[in-house]
């Protein structure tokens, strides 16, 4: 377990504690992170949209834009009819204007990686569903007991702590649902958006679900909702009280699942999507700093942590990298590729410090260390006895003698490309935001401000 078990924690199967974390208007929140002046303004992020154009579709609309009828998947041209582009209206225009930005997936993935790091810090088991949502099983970290005999549970405090840490360290809002199972937690996270926290203890599941419109149940889309309403089933309580037989006859296995979920029954385990492609740790400074000793000390600590995590999971690694975030939010990544998989904590530290040398004089707000291209003990692998040669492709980043003796073909590059650590094939996000196929691409230079691959740090 990566974190402590809180007082009152319970491991009883029927009293599991599941969190569903859903990032609010995630693409818009990321744009506001980069442009704080957009906070509170109607913001539209468009797919297939280019600045100043009218083609494309709405990927995400901020809540301020939604108040004026702009919705996800709507044509940009329709959004412009409601909210004209702020840059094009005259000074005498007295209506509401919109602020339009094109989708920048590389940047959003980088922010998502920071969120993901927080989630993995607080749960042993995390299921990443999409770029903007995940399930956490925190049964072994907290409990349903109330605090000081009041109404608030320890689990509520745990959910609030995760929300606050995301807001504080990443700067984007999240809504969190806490419940004994996945489907109820999913509904709870949608219950009080944006920036909400809804907790449904086991004893309150039925009372929470019963009055909800049937289309708020996880898995009920518009077509199924119409079919259910045609049978007089308007609420989750109606569905829970219905005869299950006809539902199964009409909807098959899905009918059985929806019936169970309406009754608060969902025995699905929160399962991760398989072994990680990389392991990383990041840490922010209280204030930006250019002090090289402080930066080296933090990188050394992060390297030791990452190497220990790799050892605890029986993982060897072929790539060692760092992330350096400079003000206001410029993300730089560097990586050294080894000629084969190794398990060597001293080498992780040495390489990470060598890569940090490029940023010796830079002011830094956050640092991270990552090992990637993992190979696990039970996979076919060839442990390396040593490396005989080394050369750096960038004279600005010297390789120390100790590292040079064990690194072959060191590459000092910014990594871009695509990776979908938050995208589950076959279990798409229920947002209209696009996802990508599961693919990792090692790339060369990508030094655009604030952009890097999500896959760099998870």
C-alpha positions in Angstrom: 0.0 0.0 0.0 1.4 3.4 -1.0 -0.5 5.3 1.7 -1.5 4.9 5.3 -4.7 3.2 6.4 -6.9 5.7 8.3 -8.5 4.9 11.6 -11.7 3.0 11.2 -10.8 1.6 7.8 -12.8 -1.4 6.8 -12.2 -4.2 4.3 -15.7 -5.8 4.4 -16.8 -6.6 0.9 -20.3 -5.3 1.3 -19.0 -2.0 2.7 -16.5 -1.1 0.0 -15.7 2.6 -0.4 -15.5 3.6 -4.1 -14.7 7.0 -5.4 -15.6 8.3 -8.8 -13.5 11.3 -9.8 -14.9 13.3 -12.7 -13.0 16.4 -13.9 -15.5 19.3 -14.5 -15.4 20.7 -18.1 -11.9 19.3 -18.3 -10.7 20.8 -21.6 -12.1 24.2 -20.6 -10.5 23.9 -17.1 -7.2 23.2 -18.7 -7.5 26.3 -21.0 -8.2 28.4 -17.9 -5.1 27.0 -16.2 -3.1 28.4 -19.1 -5.2 31.6 -19.4 -6.5 32.5 -16.0 -8.3 35.5 -17.5 -10.8 33.1 -19.0 -12.1 32.1 -15.5 -15.8 33.0 -15.2 -16.3 33.6 -19.0 -18.2 31.5 -21.5 -15.5 29.3 -22.9 -15.9 26.9 -25.9 -13.3 24.3 -26.8 -13.7 23.0 -30.4 -12.8 19.8 -32.1 -11.7 20.4 -35.7 -11.8 24.0 -34.9 -9.1 26.6 -35.8 -8.8 30.0 -34.4 -11.0 32.5 -36.2 -12.9 29.8 -38.2 -16.5 28.6 -37.9 -16.1 24.9 -38.7 -15.7 22.1 -36.2 -17.8 20.9 -33.2 -17.9 21.8 -29.5 -15.8 19.4 -27.5 -16.4 21.1 -24.2 -18.5 24.1 -23.2 -17.9 25.8 -19.8 -20.9 26.1 -17.5 -21.1 29.8 -18.4 -21.5 28.8 -22.1 -24.0 26.1 -21.3 -26.3 28.7 -19.7 -26.7 30.2 -23.2 -27.5 26.8 -24.8 -24.1 25.8 -26.1 -23.7 22.0 -25.7 -21.1 19.4 -26.4 -21.1 18.0 -30.0 -22.9 21.1 -31.2 -21.6 22.7 -34.4 -19.3 25.6 -33.7 -21.3 27.7 -36.2 -24.4 27.2 -34.0 -22.4 28.2 -30.9 -21.3 31.3 -32.7 -25.0 32.2 -33.4 -25.6 32.2 -29.6 -22.2 33.5 -28.4 -20.3 35.5 -31.0 -16.6 35.4 -30.8 -15.3 38.0 -28.3 -12.5 39.1 -30.6 -14.9 40.1 -33.5 -17.6 42.1 -31.8 -17.4 45.9 -31.7 -17.1 48.1 -28.6 -20.8 48.9 -28.8 -21.9 45.3 -28.6 -23.9 44.8 -25.4 -24.6 41.1 -25.6 -22.7 38.1 -24.1 -19.7 36.9 -26.1 -17.9 33.6 -26.2 -14.2 32.7 -26.0 -13.2 30.0 -28.4 -10.1 27.8 -28.3 -9.0 24.8 -30.4 -8.5 21.4 -28.7 -4.9 20.9 -27.5 -4.8 17.3 -26.5 -1.1 17.3 -25.7 -1.6 19.9 -23.1 -4.7 18.3 -21.6 -3.0 15.0 -21.3 -0.2 16.7 -19.4 -2.6 18.2 -16.9 -4.4 14.8 -16.7 -1.1 13.1 -15.8 -0.8 15.5 -12.8 -4.4 14.6 -11.7 -3.6 10.9 -12.2 -0.5 11.2 -10.0 -2.7 12.5 -7.2 -5.2 9.7 -7.6 -2.6 7.0 -7.5 -1.1 8.5 -4.4 -4.4 8.0 -2.6 -5.6 4.5 -3.8 -3.9 1.2 -4.3 -6.4 0.4 -7.1 -7.3 3.0 -9.7 -9.3 2.4 -12.9 -8.7 5.2 -15.4 -11.8 5.3 -17.7 -10.9 8.3 -19.8 -8.9 11.5 -19.9 -11.2 13.1 -17.4 -12.6 10.4 -15.1 -11.4 7.5 -12.9 -12.7 5.1 -10.2 -10.7 4.5 -7.0 -11.2 1.7 -4.5 -10.2 3.3 -1.1 -11.7 0.7 1.1 -8.3 0.1 2.8 -7.6 3.8 3.2 -10.7 5.1 5.0 -14.0 4.1 6.6 -17.7 4.7 6.8 -17.6 5.5 10.5 -18.7 9.0 11.4 -16.5 11.7 12.9 -17.0 12.5 16.6 -20.5 11.0 16.5 -21.7 13.5 13.9 -23.1 13.0 10.4 -19.8 13.3 8.5 -18.0 10.1 7.6 -14.3 9.5 7.5 -14.8 8.6 3.8 -16.2 12.1 3.2 -13.1 13.7 4.6 -11.0 11.5 2.4 -12.9 12.4 -0.7 -12.6 16.1 0.2 -8.9 15.8 0.8 -8.4 14.3 -2.7 -10.5 17.1 -4.3 -8.6 19.8 -2.5 -5.2 18.3 -3.4 -6.2 18.2 -7.1 -7.3 21.9 -6.9 -4.2 22.9 -5.0 -1.5 21.0 -6.9 -3.0 20.9 -10.4 -5.3 23.8 -10.4 -8.4 22.2 -12.0 -11.8 21.4 -10.4 -13.1 17.9 -9.9 -16.4 16.4 -8.7 -16.2 13.4 -6.5 -18.8 10.7 -5.7 -18.3 8.4 -2.7 -20.4 5.2 -2.4 -20.2 1.5 -1.7 -20.1 0.6 -5.4 -19.1 1.9 -8.8 -22.5 2.7 -10.4 -23.7 4.7 -7.3 -20.3 6.5 -7.1 -20.7 7.5 -10.7 -24.2 8.9 -10.2 -23.0 10.7 -7.0 -20.1 12.5 -8.8 -22.7 13.9 -11.3 -25.1 14.9 -8.5 -23.6 18.3 -7.5 -21.5 19.6 -10.4 -19.3 21.5 -10.7 -16.7 21.1 -8.0 -19.1 18.8 -6.0 -18.7 16.2 -3.4 -21.5 13.8 -2.8 -21.2 10.9 -0.3 -23.7 8.0 -0.2 -23.1 5.7 2.8 -24.3 2.1 2.5 -27.4 2.8 4.7 -28.5 5.6 2.4 -28.0 4.1 -1.1 -31.7 3.2 -1.5 -33.0 6.6 -0.3 -30.4 8.4 -2.6 -31.3 6.4 -5.7 -35.1 6.0 -5.5 -36.2 9.6 -6.5 -33.6 10.0 -9.3 -34.9 10.1 -12.9 -34.3 6.7 -14.5 -31.9 8.2 -17.1 -29.5 9.3 -14.4 -28.7 5.6 -13.7 -25.3 4.7 -15.0 -25.8 2.8 -18.3 -29.3 4.2 -19.2 -29.1 6.2 -22.4 -31.9 8.2 -24.1 -33.3 5.1 -26.0 -33.4 2.9 -23.0 -34.9 5.7 -20.9 -37.7 6.1 -23.5 -38.4 2.3 -23.4 -38.5 2.3 -19.6 -40.8 5.3 -19.5 -43.1 3.6 -22.0 -43.5 0.9 -19.3 -44.3 3.6 -16.7 -40.8 3.4 -15.1 -39.9 7.0 -14.5 -37.5 6.8 -11.5 -34.8 4.5 -10.2 -37.3 3.6 -7.5 -39.8 2.5 -10.1 -37.2 0.4 -11.8 -36.1 -1.2 -8.5 -39.8 -2.1 -7.8 -40.5 -3.5 -11.3 -40.7 -7.1 -12.2 -37.2 -8.1 -13.3 -38.4 -10.8 -15.7 -39.8 -8.6 -18.4 -36.8 -6.3 -18.2 -34.5 -9.2 -18.8 -36.7 -10.4 -21.7 -36.5 -7.0 -23.3 -33.0 -5.9 -22.5 -31.2 -9.1 -21.8 -28.2 -9.0 -19.5 -28.3 -5.2 -19.5 -31.8 -5.3 -18.1 -30.6 -7.4 -15.2 -27.7 -5.0 -14.6 -29.9 -1.9 -14.6 -32.4 -3.5 -12.3 -29.6 -4.3 -9.8 -28.1 -0.9 -10.1 -31.4 0.8 -9.4 -31.5 -1.3 -6.2 -28.0 -0.2 -5.3 -26.4 -3.5 -6.2 -23.2 -3.5 -8.2 -20.6 -6.1 -7.5 -18.1 -5.0 -10.1 -14.5 -4.8 -8.8 -12.5 -1.6 -9.5 -9.8 -3.2 -11.6 -6.8 -1.4 -13.1 -6.4 -1.5 -16.9 -3.4 -3.8 -16.6 0.3 -3.1 -15.8 1.5 0.4 -16.0 3.7 1.6 -18.9 5.6 3.8 -16.6 6.0 4.8 -13.0 6.7 8.4 -11.8 6.6 10.8 -8.9 6.3 14.6 -9.0 6.6 17.3 -6.4 6.0 21.0 -6.5 7.9 23.7 -4.7 6.0 26.0 -2.4 7.5 28.9 -4.4 9.3 28.8 -7.7 13.1 28.4 -7.2 16.3 28.6 -9.2 18.4 27.1 -6.4 20.2 24.2 -8.0 20.8 22.5 -4.6 17.1 22.5 -3.8 16.3 21.2 -7.3 18.9 18.4 -7.1 17.8 17.4 -3.6 14.2 17.1 -4.8 15.1 15.1 -7.9 17.3 12.7 -5.8 14.3 12.1 -3.5 11.9 11.6 -6.3 14.3 9.2 -8.1 14.7 7.1 -4.9 10.9 6.9 -4.6 10.3 5.9 -8.2 13.1 3.3 -8.1 11.6 1.8 -4.9 8.1 1.7 -6.5 9.6 -0.2 -9.5 11.3 -2.7 -7.2 8.2 -3.3 -5.2 6.3 -4.1 -8.4 9.1 -6.3 -9.8 9.6 -3.9 -12.7 12.7 -3.1 -14.7 12.9 -0.1 -17.0 14.5 0.9 -20.3 14.0 4.6 -20.0 14.7 7.2 -17.3 13.3 10.7 -17.6 12.6 13.9 -15.8 9.9 16.6 -16.0 10.6 20.2 -15.3 7.7 22.7 -15.1 8.7 26.3 -15.3 6.5 29.4 -14.8 3.8 30.0 -15.8 3.1 26.4 -17.0 5.8 25.4 -19.5 6.4 21.7 -19.4 9.8 20.3 -20.4 10.6 16.6 -20.4 13.9 14.9 -21.0 14.7 11.2 -21.2 17.6 8.8 -21.5 17.0 5.6 -23.3 19.0 2.6 -22.2 20.0 -0.4 -24.3 18.0 -2.8 -22.2 15.9 -3.2 -19.0 17.6 -2.6 -15.7 16.8 -2.3 -12.0 19.3 0.1 -10.6 18.2 2.9 -8.1 21.6 4.6 -8.2 21.5 4.9 -12.0 18.0 6.4 -11.9 19.3 9.1 -9.6 22.4 9.7 -11.6 20.7 10.0 -14.9 17.9 12.2 -13.6 20.5 14.6 -12.1 22.4 14.6 -15.4 19.2 15.5 -17.3 18.4 18.2 -14.7 21.7 20.0 -15.5 20.1 21.7 -18.5 17.8 23.5 -16.2 20.4 24.5 -13.6 19.7 28.2 -14.0 15.9 28.0 -14.7 13.3 29.0 -12.2 11.2 25.8 -11.5 7.8 25.3 -10.0 7.6 21.4 -10.2 9.9 18.5 -10.8 9.2 14.9 -11.7 11.2 11.7 -12.2 9.9 8.8 -14.4 11.0 5.3 -15.4 9.2 3.8 -18.4 9.3 1.0 -21.1 8.8 -1.4 -18.2 9.5 -5.1 -18.1 8.2 -7.2 -15.3 9.9 -10.1 -13.5 7.5 -12.7 -14.9 8.0 -11.6 -18.5 10.8 -12.8 -20.8 13.6 -10.4 -20.3 17.4 -10.2 -20.4 18.9 -8.5 -17.4 21.8 -6.3 -18.4 25.2 -6.9 -16.8 26.5 -3.5 -17.9 26.8 -1.0 -20.7 30.1 -0.2 -22.3 29.5 2.9 -24.3 27.5 6.1 -24.0 27.1 9.3 -26.0 24.8 12.3 -25.5 22.9 13.7 -28.4 22.8 17.1 -26.7 26.0 18.7 -25.5 24.0 20.8 -23.0 23.3 17.7 -20.9 26.5 16.0 -19.9 26.4 12.4 -18.7 28.3 11.7 -15.5 31.1 9.1 -15.6 29.0 6.7 -13.4 26.0 7.0 -15.7 28.1 6.9 -18.9 29.5 3.5 -17.9 26.1 2.0 -18.1 24.1 3.9 -20.7 24.1 3.1 -24.4 22.9 5.6 -26.9 21.6 8.2 -24.5 18.8 10.3 -26.0 18.1 13.8 -24.7 14.7 14.7 -26.2 11.4 16.2 -25.4 8.8 13.4 -25.7 5.6 14.0 -27.5 3.3 11.6 -29.2 0.1 9.9 -28.0 -0.8 7.7 -25.1 -4.2 6.9 -23.7 -3.6 5.9 -20.1 -7.0 7.5 -19.3 -8.8 5.8 -22.2 -10.4 2.4 -21.7 -11.3 0.7 -25.0 -14.9 -0.5 -24.8 -15.7 1.7 -21.8 -15.7 5.2 -23.2 -16.1 8.3 -21.2 -19.6 9.6 -21.0 -18.5 13.0 -22.1 -18.4 14.1 -25.7 -14.7 14.6 -25.6 -12.7 12.6 -28.1 -10.4 9.8 -27.2 -7.5 8.1 -29.0 -6.5 4.6 -29.8 -4.1 2.9 -27.3 -0.8 3.8 -28.8 2.5 5.1 -27.4 4.8 7.0 -29.7 8.3 7.9 -28.8 9.0 11.2 -30.6 11.6 13.8 -31.0 11.4 17.5 -30.3 8.2 19.0 -29.0 8.9 22.2 -27.3 5.7 24.1 -27.7 4.8 25.9 -24.6 2.9 23.9 -22.0 2.7 20.8 -24.2 3.9 17.3 -23.5 2.6 13.7 -23.7 0.3 12.4 -21.0 2.4 9.3 -21.1 5.5 11.0 -19.8 4.4 10.9 -16.2 1.8 8.7 -14.7 
